Amino acid sequence: MTTTKKTYIEAIGRRKTASARVRITKAKENRVLVNDRALAEYFYAPTLQKNILNVFETPDAGIDTYEVTAKVIGGGLSAQSDAIKLAIARALVKEKADRRTVLKRAGYLKRDPRAVERKKFGLLKARKRPQWAKR
């Protein structure tokens, strides 16, 4: 009995409060599992699915077919899809450094730092103030 150990490359991507840990493995066809569910089952909106799969369709990157396993927590669905996209791009660069310039030019390696601003005391929200009354 021989056991073949699958080798994988792991990377982390974040967006807002969403954090994704992705493992990519060479495969015969592109397959994405998110939290042990199929991509179409987890992300019901086609735009979110396309957001993730666009990384594999980058021209001149020399990207093969991979099986992607993602564990994602926090945030909403849109932030989660962006976190997975960033993690996949980082994993592809880890595998082959030549892809860095192509993926960077396409905008897949950019970490979006925007997050919700904290609420300050005395205010209703982060910047919204109570109405001012003269008398």
TORZA-708959 format. One record per atom (N, C-alpha, C): x, y, z; atom name; residue number from 1; residue in one letter. Coordinates in nm, 4 decimals, padded with zeros to 6 digits. Layout:
BEGIN
<<X; Y; Z>; CA; NUM; A>
...
***
This chain:
BEGIN
<<00.0849; -00.1186; 00.0000>; N; 1; M>
<<00.0000; 00.0000; 00.0000>; CA; 1; M>
<<00.0892; 00.1246; 00.0000>; C; 1; M>
<<00.0675; 00.2097; -00.0981>; N; 2; T>
<<00.1449; 00.3325; -00.1044>; CA; 2; T>
<<00.0510; 00.4509; -00.0821>; C; 2; T>
<<00.0963; 00.5420; -00.0049>; N; 3; T>
<<00.0174; 00.6626; 00.0174>; CA; 3; T>
<<00.0912; 00.7794; -00.0461>; C; 3; T>
<<00.0189; 00.8504; -00.1290>; N; 4; T>
<<00.0788; 00.9665; -00.1920>; CA; 4; T>
<<00.0316; 01.0903; -00.1184>; C; 4; T>
<<00.1260; 01.1672; -00.0725>; N; 5; K>
<<00.0934; 01.2882; 00.0004>; CA; 5; K>
<<00.0842; 01.4035; -00.0983>; C; 5; K>
<<-00.0307; 01.4692; -00.0993>; N; 6; K>
<<-00.0485; 01.5838; -00.1887>; CA; 6; K>
<<00.0283; 01.7026; -00.1329>; C; 6; K>
<<00.1060; 01.7646; -00.2184>; N; 7; T>
<<00.1760; 01.8850; -00.1763>; CA; 7; T>
<<00.0888; 02.0051; -00.2096>; C; 7; T>
<<00.0895; 02.1000; -00.1223>; N; 8; Y>
<<00.0084; 02.2190; -00.1421>; CA; 8; Y>
<<00.0871; 02.3428; -00.1039>; C; 8; Y>
<<00.0366; 02.4553; -00.1494>; N; 9; I>
<<00.0937; 02.5846; -00.1146>; CA; 9; I>
<<-00.0150; 02.6614; -00.0423>; C; 9; I>
<<00.0210; 02.7194; 00.0704>; N; 10; E>
<<-00.0770; 02.7876; 00.1546>; CA; 10; E>
<<-00.0492; 02.9372; 00.1588>; C; 10; E>
<<-00.1569; 03.0153; 00.1628>; N; 11; A>
<<-00.1436; 03.1617; 00.1729>; CA; 11; A>
<<-00.2656; 03.2179; 00.2448>; C; 11; A>
<<-00.2500; 03.3391; 00.2953>; N; 12; I>
<<-00.3573; 03.4043; 00.3690>; CA; 12; I>
<<-00.3930; 03.5353; 00.3000>; C; 12; I>
<<-00.5230; 03.5632; 00.2933>; N; 13; G>
<<-00.5713; 03.6891; 00.2380>; CA; 13; G>
<<-00.6722; 03.7501; 00.3334>; C; 13; G>
<<-00.6744; 03.8830; 00.3410>; N; 14; R>
<<-00.7676; 03.9511; 00.4304>; CA; 14; R>
<<-00.8349; 04.0671; 00.3584>; C; 14; R>
<<-00.9552; 04.1006; 00.4041>; N; 15; R>
<<-01.0311; 04.2157; 00.3530>; CA; 15; R>
<<-01.1330; 04.2533; 00.4579>; C; 15; R>
<<-01.1334; 04.3801; 00.5026>; N; 16; K>
<<-01.2191; 04.4256; 00.6121>; CA; 16; K>
<<-01.1987; 04.3323; 00.7313>; C; 16; K>
<<-01.3025; 04.2611; 00.7755>; N; 17; T>
<<-01.2843; 04.1688; 00.8883>; CA; 17; T>
<<-01.2827; 04.0236; 00.8429>; C; 17; T>
<<-01.2816; 04.0006; 00.7127>; N; 18; A>
<<-01.2776; 03.8644; 00.6592>; CA; 18; A>
<<-01.1324; 03.8181; 00.6462>; C; 18; A>
<<-01.1096; 03.6920; 00.6803>; N; 19; S>
<<-00.9763; 03.6345; 00.6698>; CA; 19; S>
<<-00.9887; 03.4969; 00.6053>; C; 19; S>
<<-00.9081; 03.4727; 00.5016>; N; 20; A>
<<-00.9151; 03.3472; 00.4278>; CA; 20; A>
<<-00.7793; 03.2782; 00.4269>; C; 20; A>
<<-00.7801; 03.1477; 00.4561>; N; 21; R>
<<-00.6603; 03.0653; 00.4447>; CA; 21; R>
<<-00.6841; 02.9707; 00.3273>; C; 21; R>
<<-00.5964; 02.9761; 00.2294>; N; 22; V>
<<-00.6154; 02.9017; 00.1051>; CA; 22; V>
<<-00.5008; 02.8047; 00.0840>; C; 22; V>
<<-00.5349; 02.6850; 00.0386>; N; 23; R>
<<-00.4356; 02.5855; -00.0024>; CA; 23; R>
<<-00.4625; 02.5503; -00.1472>; C; 23; R>
<<-00.3591; 02.5614; -00.2312>; N; 24; I>
<<-00.3755; 02.5239; -00.3722>; CA; 24; I>
<<-00.2918; 02.4001; -00.4014>; C; 24; I>
<<-00.3508; 02.3112; -00.4805>; N; 25; T>
<<-00.2868; 02.1864; -00.5208>; CA; 25; T>
<<-00.3066; 02.1697; -00.6701>; C; 25; T>
<<-00.2043; 02.1206; -00.7395>; N; 26; K>
<<-00.2197; 02.0945; -00.8833>; CA; 26; K>
<<-00.3292; 01.9899; -00.9035>; C; 26; K>
<<-00.4117; 02.0116; -01.0076>; N; 27; A>
<<-00.5221; 01.9207; -01.0365>; CA; 27; A>
<<-00.5476; 01.9173; -01.1862>; C; 27; A>
<<-00.6414; 01.8343; -01.2265>; N; 28; K>
<<-00.6752; 01.8223; -01.3690>; CA; 28; K>
<<-00.7654; 01.9366; -01.4150>; C; 28; K>
<<-00.8486; 01.9896; -01.3239>; N; 29; E>
<<-00.9367; 02.1010; -01.3571>; CA; 29; E>
<<-00.9505; 02.1925; -01.2369>; C; 29; E>
<<-00.9831; 02.3193; -01.2632>; N; 30; N>
<<-01.0006; 02.4153; -01.1547>; CA; 30; N>
<<-01.1222; 02.3769; -01.0708>; C; 30; N>
<<-01.0988; 02.3616; -00.9413>; N; 31; R>
<<-01.2073; 02.3293; -00.8484>; CA; 31; R>
<<-01.1844; 02.4094; -00.7212>; C; 31; R>
<<-01.2882; 02.4768; -00.6748>; N; 32; V>
<<-01.2751; 02.5600; -00.5551>; CA; 32; V>
<<-01.3734; 02.5124; -00.4503>; C; 32; V>
<<-01.3218; 02.4829; -00.3319>; N; 33; L>
<<-01.4046; 02.4475; -00.2172>; CA; 33; L>
<<-01.3890; 02.5579; -00.1131>; C; 33; L>
<<-01.5003; 02.6099; -00.0646>; N; 34; V>
<<-01.4983; 02.7138; 00.0379>; CA; 34; V>
<<-01.5704; 02.6598; 00.1601>; C; 34; V>
<<-01.5002; 02.6505; 00.2710>; N; 35; N>
<<-01.5547; 02.5942; 00.3949>; CA; 35; N>
<<-01.6230; 02.4593; 00.3694>; C; 35; N>
<<-01.5535; 02.3732; 00.2955>; N; 36; D>
<<-01.6002; 02.2378; 00.2612>; CA; 36; D>
<<-01.7287; 02.2364; 00.1781>; C; 36; D>
<<-01.7563; 02.3436; 00.1061>; N; 37; R>
<<-01.8706; 02.3482; 00.0156>; CA; 37; R>
<<-01.8223; 02.3971; -00.1204>; C; 37; R>
<<-01.8960; 02.3603; -00.2249>; N; 38; A>
<<-01.8592; 02.4024; -00.3609>; CA; 38; A>
<<-01.8711; 02.5539; -00.3727>; C; 38; A>
<<-01.7964; 02.6108; -00.4654>; N; 39; L>
<<-01.7943; 02.7562; -00.4834>; CA; 39; L>
<<-01.9339; 02.8111; -00.5123>; C; 39; L>
<<-02.0062; 02.7460; -00.6049>; N; 40; A>
<<-02.1400; 02.7937; -00.6424>; CA; 40; A>
<<-02.2397; 02.7789; -00.5287>; C; 40; A>
<<-02.2148; 02.6850; -00.4399>; N; 41; E>
<<-02.3044; 02.6643; -00.3260>; CA; 41; E>
<<-02.2803; 02.7691; -00.2179>; C; 41; E>
<<-02.1541; 02.8079; -00.1977>; N; 42; Y>
<<-02.1208; 02.9036; -00.0918>; CA; 42; Y>
<<-02.1475; 03.0471; -00.1375>; C; 42; Y>
<<-02.0971; 03.0822; -00.2565>; N; 43; F>
<<-02.1200; 03.2155; -00.3129>; CA; 43; F>
<<-02.2280; 03.2028; -00.4196>; C; 43; F>
<<-02.3518; 03.2347; -00.3830>; N; 44; Y>
<<-02.4648; 03.2172; -00.4738>; CA; 44; Y>
<<-02.4643; 03.3191; -00.5885>; C; 44; Y>
<<-02.4049; 03.4374; -00.5660>; N; 45; A>
<<-02.4025; 03.5407; -00.6698>; CA; 45; A>
<<-02.2918; 03.5097; -00.7710>; C; 45; A>
<<-02.3248; 03.5094; -00.8995>; N; 46; P>
<<-02.2233; 03.4795; -01.0018>; CA; 46; P>
<<-02.1081; 03.5799; -01.0028>; C; 46; P>
<<-02.1342; 03.7055; -00.9646>; N; 47; T>
<<-02.0274; 03.8052; -00.9636>; CA; 47; T>
<<-01.9214; 03.7716; -00.8595>; C; 47; T>
<<-01.9624; 03.7176; -00.7460>; N; 48; L>
<<-01.8667; 03.6798; -00.6419>; CA; 48; L>
<<-01.7849; 03.5586; -00.6860>; C; 48; L>
<<-01.8493; 03.4645; -00.7555>; N; 49; Q>
<<-01.7785; 03.3469; -00.8081>; CA; 49; Q>
<<-01.6764; 03.3907; -00.9127>; C; 49; Q>
<<-01.7184; 03.4798; -01.0021>; N; 50; K>
<<-01.6305; 03.5279; -01.1092>; CA; 50; K>
<<-01.5130; 03.6066; -01.0515>; C; 50; K>
<<-01.5382; 03.6790; -00.9414>; N; 51; N>
<<-01.4347; 03.7566; -00.8734>; CA; 51; N>
<<-01.3185; 03.6656; -00.8323>; C; 51; N>
<<-01.3507; 03.5482; -00.7838>; N; 52; I>
<<-01.2483; 03.4531; -00.7395>; CA; 52; I>
<<-01.1810; 03.3856; -00.8588>; C; 52; I>
<<-01.2589; 03.3428; -00.9561>; N; 53; L>
<<-01.2063; 03.2658; -01.0696>; CA; 53; L>
<<-01.1271; 03.3510; -01.1687>; C; 53; L>
<<-01.1428; 03.4840; -01.1633>; N; 54; N>
<<-01.0695; 03.5720; -01.2549>; CA; 54; N>
<<-00.9183; 03.5596; -01.2396>; C; 54; N>
<<-00.8719; 03.5245; -01.1200>; N; 55; V>
<<-00.7277; 03.5119; -01.0961>; CA; 55; V>
<<-00.6691; 03.4050; -01.1876>; C; 55; V>
<<-00.7420; 03.2961; -01.2074>; N; 56; F>
<<-00.6925; 03.1859; -01.2901>; CA; 56; F>
<<-00.6929; 03.2196; -01.4384>; C; 56; F>
<<-00.7698; 03.3206; -01.4777>; N; 57; E>
<<-00.7815; 03.3569; -01.6188>; CA; 57; E>
<<-00.6902; 03.4733; -01.6571>; C; 57; E>
<<-00.5967; 03.5074; -01.5700>; N; 58; T>
<<-00.5048; 03.6172; -01.5985>; CA; 58; T>
<<-00.4158; 03.5796; -01.7170>; C; 58; T>
<<-00.4152; 03.6617; -01.8237>; N; 59; P>
<<-00.3320; 03.6286; -01.9386>; CA; 59; P>
<<-00.1833; 03.6453; -01.9073>; C; 59; P>
<<-00.1011; 03.5669; -01.9732>; N; 60; D>
<<00.0454; 03.5715; -01.9629>; CA; 60; D>
<<00.0999; 03.5331; -01.8254>; C; 60; D>
<<00.0151; 03.4783; -01.7375>; N; 61; A>
<<00.0634; 03.4406; -01.6041>; CA; 61; A>
<<00.1116; 03.2956; -01.6022>; C; 61; A>
<<00.0734; 03.2179; -01.7033>; N; 62; G>
<<00.1150; 03.0779; -01.7090>; CA; 62; G>
<<00.0560; 02.9957; -01.5963>; C; 62; G>
<<-00.0722; 03.0190; -01.5674>; N; 63; I>
<<-00.1376; 02.9507; -01.4560>; CA; 63; I>
<<-00.2010; 02.8217; -01.5061>; C; 63; I>
<<-00.1680; 02.7115; -01.4371>; N; 64; D>
<<-00.2241; 02.5803; -01.4702>; CA; 64; D>
<<-00.3603; 02.5657; -01.4026>; C; 64; D>
<<-00.4036; 02.4412; -01.3888>; N; 65; T>
<<-00.5292; 02.4142; -01.3189>; CA; 65; T>
<<-00.4983; 02.3696; -01.1768>; C; 65; T>
<<-00.5791; 02.4159; -01.0840>; N; 66; Y>
<<-00.5552; 02.3892; -00.9428>; CA; 66; Y>
<<-00.6841; 02.3516; -00.8713>; C; 66; Y>
<<-00.6647; 02.2793; -00.7631>; N; 67; E>
<<-00.7739; 02.2552; -00.6697>; CA; 67; E>
<<-00.7489; 02.3494; -00.5525>; C; 67; E>
<<-00.8485; 02.4305; -00.5211>; N; 68; V>
<<-00.8350; 02.5306; -00.4163>; CA; 68; V>
<<-00.9245; 02.4924; -00.2993>; C; 68; V>
<<-00.8662; 02.4896; -00.1804>; N; 69; T>
<<-00.9421; 02.4669; -00.0587>; CA; 69; T>
<<-00.9277; 02.5916; 00.0267>; C; 69; T>
<<-01.0397; 02.6560; 00.0580>; N; 70; A>
<<-01.0357; 02.7814; 00.1338>; CA; 70; A>
<<-01.1161; 02.7686; 00.2618>; C; 70; A>
<<-01.0588; 02.8187; 00.3695>; N; 71; K>
<<-01.1293; 02.8323; 00.4967>; CA; 71; K>
<<-01.1405; 02.9817; 00.5201>; C; 71; K>
<<-01.2616; 03.0322; 00.5301>; N; 72; V>
<<-01.2809; 03.1759; 00.5436>; CA; 72; V>
<<-01.3729; 03.2048; 00.6613>; C; 72; V>
<<-01.3362; 03.3079; 00.7392>; N; 73; I>
<<-01.4182; 03.3480; 00.8533>; CA; 73; I>
<<-01.4309; 03.4996; 00.8557>; C; 73; I>
<<-01.5386; 03.5486; 00.9147>; N; 74; G>
<<-01.5590; 03.6910; 00.9355>; CA; 74; G>
<<-01.6054; 03.7632; 00.8118>; C; 74; G>
<<-01.6563; 03.8848; 00.8315>; N; 75; G>
<<-01.6972; 03.9694; 00.7205>; CA; 75; G>
<<-01.8213; 03.9205; 00.6490>; C; 75; G>
<<-01.8534; 03.9860; 00.5402>; N; 76; G>
<<-01.9663; 03.9466; 00.4569>; CA; 76; G>
<<-01.9175; 03.8687; 00.3366>; C; 76; G>
<<-02.0086; 03.8316; 00.2505>; N; 77; L>
<<-01.9724; 03.7486; 00.1351>; CA; 77; L>
<<-01.8784; 03.8204; 00.0388>; C; 77; L>
<<-01.9008; 03.9486; 00.0171>; N; 78; S>
<<-01.8157; 04.0233; -00.0752>; CA; 78; S>
<<-01.6725; 04.0334; -00.0219>; C; 78; S>
<<-01.6591; 04.0640; 00.1064>; N; 79; A>
<<-01.5262; 04.0726; 00.1666>; CA; 79; A>
<<-01.4585; 03.9361; 00.1675>; C; 79; A>
<<-01.5360; 03.8312; 00.1890>; N; 80; Q>
<<-01.4799; 03.6962; 00.1887>; CA; 80; Q>
<<-01.4284; 03.6590; 00.0506>; C; 80; Q>
<<-01.5023; 03.6951; -00.0541>; N; 81; S>
<<-01.4555; 03.6620; -00.1894>; CA; 81; S>
<<-01.3278; 03.7389; -00.2223>; C; 81; S>
<<-01.3178; 03.8635; -00.1781>; N; 82; D>
<<-01.1956; 03.9409; -00.2009>; CA; 82; D>
<<-01.0777; 03.8829; -00.1240>; C; 82; D>
<<-01.1034; 03.8339; -00.0017>; N; 83; A>
<<-00.9972; 03.7733; 00.0790>; CA; 83; A>
<<-00.9463; 03.6453; 00.0128>; C; 83; A>
<<-01.0367; 03.5655; -00.0415>; N; 84; I>
<<-00.9979; 03.4419; -00.1094>; CA; 84; I>
<<-00.9185; 03.4741; -00.2358>; C; 84; I>
<<-00.9627; 03.5754; -00.3097>; N; 85; K>
<<-00.8931; 03.6170; -00.4335>; CA; 85; K>
<<-00.7491; 03.6565; -00.4029>; C; 85; K>
<<-00.7286; 03.7350; -00.2984>; N; 86; L>
<<-00.5944; 03.7787; -00.2608>; CA; 86; L>
<<-00.5090; 03.6600; -00.2173>; C; 86; L>
<<-00.5687; 03.5684; -00.1410>; N; 87; A>
<<-00.4945; 03.4522; -00.0930>; CA; 87; A>
<<-00.4526; 03.3614; -00.2093>; C; 87; A>
<<-00.5407; 03.3419; -00.3068>; N; 88; I>
<<-00.5072; 03.2594; -00.4231>; CA; 88; I>
<<-00.3915; 03.3230; -00.5004>; C; 88; I>
<<-00.3988; 03.4542; -00.5214>; N; 89; A>
<<-00.2922; 03.5237; -00.5941>; CA; 89; A>
<<-00.1592; 03.5119; -00.5204>; C; 89; A>
<<-00.1612; 03.5249; -00.3884>; N; 90; R>
<<-00.0383; 03.5120; -00.3101>; CA; 90; R>
<<00.0187; 03.3709; -00.3178>; C; 90; R>
<<-00.0696; 03.2710; -00.3166>; N; 91; A>
<<-00.0247; 03.1319; -00.3255>; CA; 91; A>
<<00.0368; 03.1038; -00.4621>; C; 91; A>
<<-00.0220; 03.1595; -00.5680>; N; 92; L>
<<00.0323; 03.1402; -00.7027>; CA; 92; L>
<<00.1704; 03.2037; -00.7157>; C; 92; L>
<<00.1907; 03.3169; -00.6502>; N; 93; V>
<<00.3212; 03.3823; -00.6526>; CA; 93; V>
<<00.4225; 03.3004; -00.5729>; C; 93; V>
<<00.3778; 03.2409; -00.4613>; N; 94; K>
<<00.4670; 03.1563; -00.3814>; CA; 94; K>
<<00.5169; 03.0380; -00.4636>; C; 94; K>
<<00.4276; 02.9841; -00.5460>; N; 95; E>
<<00.4648; 02.8684; -00.6264>; CA; 95; E>
<<00.5662; 02.9054; -00.7349>; C; 95; E>
<<00.5413; 03.0186; -00.8024>; N; 96; K>
<<00.6286; 03.0601; -00.9120>; CA; 96; K>
<<00.6427; 03.2126; -00.9080>; C; 96; K>
<<00.7600; 03.2601; -00.8767>; N; 97; A>
<<00.7833; 03.4034; -00.8557>; CA; 97; A>
<<00.7671; 03.4865; -00.9837>; C; 97; A>
<<00.7748; 03.4229; -01.1010>; N; 98; D>
<<00.7624; 03.4960; -01.2278>; CA; 98; D>
<<00.6244; 03.5599; -01.2444>; C; 98; D>
<<00.5258; 03.5046; -01.1764>; N; 99; R>
<<00.3882; 03.5533; -01.1917>; CA; 99; R>
<<00.3642; 03.6853; -01.1197>; C; 99; R>
<<00.4541; 03.7245; -01.0324>; N; 100; R>
<<00.4318; 03.8409; -00.9476>; CA; 100; R>
<<00.4003; 03.9681; -01.0269>; C; 100; R>
<<00.4808; 03.9981; -01.1275>; N; 101; T>
<<00.4603; 04.1225; -01.2016>; CA; 101; T>
<<00.3270; 04.1228; -01.2764>; C; 101; T>
<<00.2903; 04.0078; -01.3344>; N; 102; V>
<<00.1652; 03.9992; -01.4101>; CA; 102; V>
<<00.0453; 04.0140; -01.3168>; C; 102; V>
<<00.0473; 03.9420; -01.2045>; N; 103; L>
<<-00.0651; 03.9487; -01.1106>; CA; 103; L>
<<-00.0728; 04.0845; -01.0417>; C; 103; L>
<<00.0429; 04.1451; -01.0172>; N; 104; K>
<<00.0447; 04.2764; -00.9536>; CA; 104; K>
<<-00.0118; 04.3818; -01.0480>; C; 104; K>
<<00.0260; 04.3733; -01.1760>; N; 105; R>
<<-00.0250; 04.4673; -01.2758>; CA; 105; R>
<<-00.1761; 04.4518; -01.2922>; C; 105; R>
<<-00.2261; 04.3297; -01.2787>; N; 106; A>
<<-00.3704; 04.3046; -01.2903>; CA; 106; A>
<<-00.4455; 04.3476; -01.1644>; C; 106; A>
<<-00.3724; 04.3764; -01.0557>; N; 107; G>
<<-00.4360; 04.4259; -00.9334>; CA; 107; G>
<<-00.4781; 04.3192; -00.8344>; C; 107; G>
<<-00.4302; 04.1970; -00.8519>; N; 108; Y>
<<-00.4715; 04.0884; -00.7630>; CA; 108; Y>
<<-00.3892; 04.0800; -00.6353>; C; 108; Y>
<<-00.2754; 04.1443; -00.6314>; N; 109; L>
<<-00.1906; 04.1363; -00.5121>; CA; 109; L>
<<-00.2058; 04.2597; -00.4225>; C; 109; L>
<<-00.3043; 04.3411; -00.4490>; N; 110; K>
<<-00.3247; 04.4620; -00.3714>; CA; 110; K>
<<-00.4178; 04.4326; -00.2534>; C; 110; K>
<<-00.3690; 04.4582; -00.1328>; N; 111; R>
<<-00.4497; 04.4403; -00.0118>; CA; 111; R>
<<-00.5321; 04.5665; 00.0083>; C; 111; R>
<<-00.6641; 04.5539; 00.0125>; N; 112; D>
<<-00.7516; 04.6691; 00.0308>; CA; 112; D>
<<-00.7601; 04.7002; 00.1805>; C; 112; D>
<<-00.6991; 04.8104; 00.2265>; N; 113; P>
<<-00.6909; 04.8361; 00.3700>; CA; 113; P>
<<-00.8155; 04.8992; 00.4313>; C; 113; P>
<<-00.9149; 04.9319; 00.3492>; N; 114; R>
<<-01.0322; 05.0010; 00.4036>; CA; 114; R>
<<-01.1066; 04.9144; 00.5039>; C; 114; R>
<<-01.1422; 04.9747; 00.6151>; N; 115; A>
<<-01.2196; 04.9050; 00.7181>; CA; 115; A>
<<-01.3125; 05.0064; 00.7833>; C; 115; A>
<<-01.4070; 04.9596; 00.8614>; N; 116; V>
<<-01.5040; 05.0475; 00.9258>; CA; 116; V>
<<-01.4335; 05.1305; 01.0329>; C; 116; V>
<<-01.4605; 05.2606; 01.0298>; N; 117; E>
<<-01.4028; 05.3510; 01.1293>; CA; 117; E>
<<-01.4748; 05.3321; 01.2623>; C; 117; E>
<<-01.4018; 05.3409; 01.3722>; N; 118; R>
<<-01.4639; 05.3167; 01.5024>; CA; 118; R>
<<-01.5544; 05.4325; 01.5429>; C; 118; R>
<<-01.6536; 05.4009; 01.6266>; N; 119; K>
<<-01.7454; 05.5014; 01.6785>; CA; 119; K>
<<-01.6767; 05.5770; 01.7915>; C; 119; K>
<<-01.6896; 05.7109; 01.7906>; N; 120; K>
<<-01.6303; 05.7921; 01.8963>; CA; 120; K>
<<-01.7365; 05.8295; 01.9991>; C; 120; K>
<<-01.6936; 05.8494; 02.1234>; N; 121; F>
<<-01.7889; 05.8855; 02.2292>; CA; 121; F>
<<-01.8435; 06.0258; 02.2044>; C; 121; F>
<<-01.9668; 06.0483; 02.2413>; N; 122; G>
<<-02.0308; 06.1778; 02.2198>; CA; 122; G>
<<-02.0923; 06.1916; 02.0823>; C; 122; G>
<<-02.0625; 06.0989; 01.9927>; N; 123; L>
<<-02.1180; 06.1030; 01.8577>; CA; 123; L>
<<-02.2166; 05.9882; 01.8391>; C; 123; L>
<<-02.3008; 06.0013; 01.7377>; N; 124; L>
<<-02.3983; 05.8970; 01.7099>; CA; 124; L>
<<-02.3359; 05.7793; 01.6347>; C; 124; L>
<<-02.2476; 05.8112; 01.5409>; N; 125; K>
<<-02.1727; 05.7092; 01.4680>; CA; 125; K>
<<-02.0276; 05.7537; 01.4659>; C; 125; K>
<<-01.9492; 05.7100; 01.3684>; N; 126; A>
<<-01.8079; 05.7462; 01.3649>; CA; 126; A>
<<-01.7893; 05.8974; 01.3510>; C; 126; A>
<<-01.8707; 05.9607; 01.2655>; N; 127; R>
<<-01.8574; 06.1054; 01.2432>; CA; 127; R>
<<-01.9871; 06.1822; 01.2602>; C; 127; R>
<<-02.1008; 06.1144; 01.2619>; N; 128; K>
<<-02.2302; 06.1812; 01.2724>; CA; 128; K>
<<-02.2491; 06.2388; 01.4124>; C; 128; K>
<<-02.2844; 06.3690; 01.4165>; N; 129; R>
<<-02.3015; 06.4368; 01.5455>; CA; 129; R>
<<-02.4497; 06.4541; 01.5752>; C; 129; R>
<<-02.4825; 06.4696; 01.7031>; N; 130; P>
<<-02.6214; 06.5031; 01.7362>; CA; 130; P>
<<-02.6557; 06.6419; 01.6810>; C; 130; P>
<<-02.7836; 06.6668; 01.6552>; N; 131; Q>
<<-02.8231; 06.7947; 01.5987>; CA; 131; Q>
<<-02.7939; 06.9074; 01.6986>; C; 131; Q>
<<-02.7416; 07.0177; 01.6468>; N; 132; W>
<<-02.7086; 07.1303; 01.7327>; CA; 132; W>
<<-02.8329; 07.2172; 01.7507>; C; 132; W>
<<-02.8627; 07.2523; 01.8767>; N; 133; A>
<<-02.9787; 07.3374; 01.9050>; CA; 133; A>
<<-02.9288; 07.4669; 01.9707>; C; 133; A>
<<-02.9749; 07.5791; 01.9173>; N; 134; K>
<<-02.9304; 07.7079; 01.9723>; CA; 134; K>
<<-02.9953; 07.7343; 02.1077>; C; 134; K>
<<-03.1238; 07.7015; 02.1197>; N; 135; R>
<<-03.1965; 07.7243; 02.2460>; CA; 135; R>
<<-03.2612; 07.5978; 02.2979>; C; 135; R>
***
